Amino acid sequence: MLARIRPEQPSIIVCNLYRLHTAATASVTLSQLRNRQSDYIATAQSEPVEITSRGAGRRAVLVSPEFFDRAVKAMEDLADIPAADEARKETGRVSQEELERELGL
């Protein structure tokens, strides 16, 4: 399950994942994308390409597969942070037998 992230975090993630200092994003219309798909796919390998549509505004963002994979991993990692914090707060030890019983093994 993906983490819910605060509105200010996406640009930070974009910067880190594309290794940029600012979240530079190319912006194209849907018709421009249709006419020059391969050019914009090539652009997406180094920066996100925002796809817009008349009347609907921002419709989608085209990114590289590597960026997508890193973004999903980063969001999953963010989701794990609260659980790890809670686990660190727990005290005491659990025996192997107790753990197996709790897990139904």
Buried (B, 14 or more C-beta within 10 A) or exposed (E): EEBEBEEEBEEEBBBEBBEBEEBEBBEBEBEBBEEEEEEBEEBBEBBBBBBBEEEEEEEEBBBBEEBBEBBEEBBEEBBEEEEEEEEEEEEEEEEEEEEEEEEEE
